[in-house]
Amino acid sequence: SPPTEEAMVWDLLKTKELGFNMVRKHVKVECDRWYYWTDRLGLLVWQDFPAVSNQYAMEDLPEAQTVFEDQWRNWIHQRYSHPSIVIWVVFNEAWGQHQTAAVAEKA
């Protein structure tokens, strides 16, 4: 994470200067100010959900599945008003993947 808001904005401005129009936020949800600045600067965000388990298959871990669902619902609720987030990615590379169709439908 950037040490200051100024550093965070510098990173985002540099991203745009380099010609990018989208940032993939991989396995991390940033602070609200980061999304404020992506909104303001017109930088699109591809938001991955962090994995909540280091298990490749969570079919046998119902408690972890419940935690994951609670967490992604909270992440969406906290960030839904940011128009810069144009993609929510539920699972990344099958880490913690479970009941894919049902989870994707809920998200």
C-alpha positions as CSV (number, residue, x, y, z in Angstrom):
1,S,0.0,0.0,0.0
2,P,1.2,3.5,-0.7
3,P,2.5,5.3,2.4
4,T,0.4,8.5,1.7
5,E,-2.6,9.6,-0.3
6,E,-0.2,11.7,-2.4
7,A,1.8,8.6,-3.3
8,M,-1.4,6.7,-4.0
9,V,-2.6,9.4,-6.4
10,W,0.8,9.5,-8.0
11,D,0.6,5.8,-8.7
12,L,-2.8,6.1,-10.3
13,L,-1.8,9.2,-12.4
14,K,1.3,7.4,-13.6
15,T,-0.8,4.4,-14.6
16,K,-2.9,6.7,-16.8
17,E,0.2,8.5,-18.2
18,L,1.5,5.1,-19.3
19,G,-1.7,4.6,-21.3
20,F,-3.6,2.2,-19.2
21,N,-7.3,2.7,-18.7
22,M,-7.9,-0.2,-16.3
23,V,-6.3,-1.5,-13.1
24,R,-6.7,-5.1,-11.9
25,K,-6.8,-5.2,-8.1
26,H,-5.6,-8.7,-7.5
27,V,-6.5,-10.5,-4.3
28,K,-6.8,-7.2,-2.3
29,V,-9.6,-4.7,-1.6
30,E,-8.2,-1.2,-1.3
31,C,-9.2,1.6,1.1
32,D,-12.1,3.7,0.1
33,R,-9.9,6.7,-0.9
34,W,-8.2,4.5,-3.6
35,Y,-11.6,3.9,-5.2
36,Y,-12.5,7.6,-4.8
37,W,-9.4,8.5,-6.9
38,T,-10.1,5.8,-9.5
39,D,-13.6,7.2,-9.9
40,R,-12.3,10.8,-10.1
41,L,-9.6,10.0,-12.6
42,G,-11.7,7.8,-14.8
43,L,-9.6,4.7,-14.3
44,L,-11.6,1.5,-14.5
45,V,-11.1,-1.3,-11.9
46,W,-11.2,-5.0,-12.3
47,Q,-11.7,-6.1,-8.7
48,D,-10.8,-9.7,-7.6
49,F,-12.1,-11.0,-4.4
50,P,-9.3,-12.1,-2.0
51,A,-9.2,-15.8,-1.4
52,V,-10.3,-16.7,2.1
53,S,-8.6,-20.2,2.1
54,N,-5.4,-21.6,1.0
55,Q,-7.2,-24.8,0.1
56,Y,-7.5,-25.4,-3.6
57,A,-10.9,-27.0,-3.2
58,M,-13.2,-25.8,-0.4
59,E,-16.1,-28.3,-1.0
60,D,-15.2,-29.9,2.3
61,L,-14.9,-26.6,4.2
62,P,-18.5,-25.3,4.8
63,E,-17.3,-22.8,7.4
64,A,-14.8,-21.3,5.0
65,Q,-17.6,-21.1,2.4
66,T,-19.8,-19.2,4.8
67,V,-17.0,-16.8,5.7
68,F,-16.2,-16.2,2.0
69,E,-19.9,-15.4,1.2
70,D,-20.1,-13.0,4.2
71,Q,-16.9,-11.3,3.1
72,W,-17.8,-10.8,-0.5
73,R,-21.2,-9.4,0.4
74,N,-19.4,-6.9,2.7
75,W,-16.9,-5.9,0.0
76,I,-19.7,-5.3,-2.5
77,H,-21.8,-3.4,0.0
78,Q,-18.9,-1.2,1.0
79,R,-17.8,-0.5,-2.6
80,Y,-21.0,-0.7,-4.7
81,S,-21.2,3.1,-5.2
82,H,-17.9,3.3,-7.0
83,P,-18.5,3.5,-10.8
84,S,-14.9,2.7,-11.5
85,I,-15.4,-0.9,-10.4
86,V,-16.7,-2.5,-13.6
87,I,-15.8,-6.1,-13.0
88,W,-16.1,-8.2,-9.8
89,V,-14.2,-11.5,-10.0
90,V,-15.4,-14.0,-7.5
91,F,-12.7,-16.7,-7.9
92,N,-9.1,-16.3,-9.0
93,E,-7.4,-19.3,-10.6
94,A,-9.6,-21.7,-8.6
95,W,-8.2,-20.7,-5.2
96,G,-10.9,-21.5,-2.7
97,Q,-13.3,-22.2,-5.6
98,H,-16.5,-23.9,-4.6
99,Q,-20.1,-24.1,-5.9
100,T,-19.0,-21.8,-8.8
101,A,-22.3,-21.4,-10.5
102,A,-24.2,-20.7,-7.3
103,V,-21.7,-18.3,-5.9
104,A,-21.4,-16.4,-9.2
105,E,-25.2,-16.2,-9.4
106,K,-25.4,-14.7,-5.9
107,A,-22.6,-12.2,-6.6
